[in-house]
Amino acid sequence: MGYTYDELVSLAISQLYKGGAFLMAGKQEKNPMTIGWCQFGRLWNEPICAVFVRHSRYSHALIERDGVFTVNFPMDGSWQKALGFCGTKSGRDVNKLEALGLHTVPNAAGGVDSIGGNIIRFECKITGKAEFQAGLTYLRQDIRERFYNPEKEAGSDGDLHTVYYAENLHAEWRKE
Ligand SMILES: Cc1cc2nc3c(=O)[nH]c(=O)nc-3n(C[C@H](O)[C@H](O)[C@H](O)COP(=O)(O)O)c2cc1C
């Protein structure tokens, strides 16, 4: 059965807060990283997907280099181990796809390949980016301390996020 883009977004978001999604970056490396935050909406009158990636992540370097990524939303409960692994191991140290025995689905529009299996996948191309401002002036103090504490996170700035805004190249839910 075919789904519209809006239906896929709504189904994907309903799964996101159950354990996260995989952001896959690196056209060659295919490095999946667990993400907890992903926003869909409209910007410049177009549908966009926004992801938030800290400077220290290997994924950050891959995204900066290639300008494309996929967001992969697991659609059943069998992905908890993989989400845990990809949220704690860095692709600098381990090939996460190989370690987990995951296969990939080839990209459909020149972007990054996605993860195979019961996954809603969005192939994305970056159209804009924004850096969280040093000092985080507007952010509530308790959130600043929780998420950007220099003693817990890499770097003296607390390892700020880059926001990547991306247009959708292709979206599908193939359950194989
Ligand atoms: C549930 C969960 C959600 C996460 N969400 C994000 C996120 O939105 N952005 C981010 O930069 N890191 C996030 N992380 C941390 C990265 O997944 C983790 O640091 C990962 O090892 C980085 O992999 P990489 O170095 O291969 O890019 C999350 C981790 C978990 C467990």
Ligand as a Chemical Component Dictionary entry (heavy atoms), coordinates in Angstrom:
data_LIG
# 
_chem_comp.id                   LIG 
_chem_comp.type                 NON-POLYMER 
_chem_comp.pdbx_formal_charge   0 
_chem_comp.three_letter_code    LIG 
# 
loop_
_chem_comp_atom.comp_id 
_chem_comp_atom.atom_id 
_chem_comp_atom.alt_atom_id 
_chem_comp_atom.type_symbol 
_chem_comp_atom.charge 
_chem_comp_atom.model_Cartn_x 
_chem_comp_atom.model_Cartn_y 
_chem_comp_atom.model_Cartn_z 
_chem_comp_atom.pdbx_ordinal 
LIG C1  C1  C 0 17.883 7.838  22.671 1  
LIG C2  C2  C 0 19.082 8.642  22.164 2  
LIG C3  C3  C 0 18.864 9.796  21.462 3  
LIG C4  C4  C 0 19.968 10.559 20.976 4  
LIG N1  N1  N 0 19.722 11.711 20.258 5  
LIG C5  C5  C 0 20.764 12.432 19.755 6  
LIG C6  C6  C 0 20.514 13.606 18.962 7  
LIG O1  O1  O 0 19.354 13.973 18.644 8  
LIG N2  N2  N 0 21.601 14.312 18.522 9  
LIG C7  C7  C 0 22.888 13.931 18.821 10 
LIG O2  O2  O 0 23.838 14.623 18.407 11 
LIG N3  N3  N 0 23.149 12.804 19.563 12 
LIG C8  C8  C 0 22.116 12.050 20.023 13 
LIG N4  N4  N 0 22.356 10.903 20.743 14 
LIG C9  C9  C 0 23.743 10.480 21.012 15 
LIG C10 C10 C 0 24.392 9.770  19.802 16 
LIG O3  O3  O 0 23.516 8.808  19.246 17 
LIG C11 C11 C 0 25.707 9.071  20.244 18 
LIG O4  O4  O 0 26.584 10.011 20.796 19 
LIG C12 C12 C 0 26.381 8.285  19.113 20 
LIG O5  O5  O 0 27.299 7.391  19.706 21 
LIG C13 C13 C 0 27.097 9.166  18.100 22 
LIG O6  O6  O 0 27.533 8.351  17.040 23 
LIG P1  P1  P 0 28.588 8.819  15.925 24 
LIG O7  O7  O 0 29.832 9.313  16.658 25 
LIG O8  O8  O 0 28.842 7.564  15.129 26 
LIG O9  O9  O 0 27.958 9.908  15.109 27 
LIG C14 C14 C 0 21.286 10.135 21.240 28 
LIG C15 C15 C 0 21.502 8.937  21.951 29 
LIG C16 C16 C 0 20.415 8.198  22.406 30 
LIG C17 C17 C 0 20.657 6.904  23.158 31 
# 
loop_
_chem_comp_bond.comp_id 
_chem_comp_bond.atom_id_1 
_chem_comp_bond.atom_id_2 
_chem_comp_bond.value_order 
_chem_comp_bond.pdbx_ordinal 
LIG C1  C2  SING 1  
LIG C2  C3  SING 2  
LIG C2  C16 DOUB 3  
LIG C3  C4  DOUB 4  
LIG C4  N1  SING 5  
LIG C4  C14 SING 6  
LIG N1  C5  DOUB 7  
LIG C5  C6  SING 8  
LIG C5  C8  SING 9  
LIG C6  O1  DOUB 10 
LIG C6  N2  SING 11 
LIG N2  C7  SING 12 
LIG C7  O2  DOUB 13 
LIG C7  N3  SING 14 
LIG N3  C8  DOUB 15 
LIG C8  N4  SING 16 
LIG N4  C9  SING 17 
LIG N4  C14 SING 18 
LIG C9  C10 SING 19 
LIG C10 O3  SING 20 
LIG C10 C11 SING 21 
LIG C11 O4  SING 22 
LIG C11 C12 SING 23 
LIG C12 O5  SING 24 
LIG C12 C13 SING 25 
LIG C13 O6  SING 26 
LIG O6  P1  SING 27 
LIG P1  O7  DOUB 28 
LIG P1  O8  SING 29 
LIG P1  O9  SING 30 
LIG C14 C15 DOUB 31 
LIG C15 C16 SING 32 
LIG C16 C17 SING 33 
# 
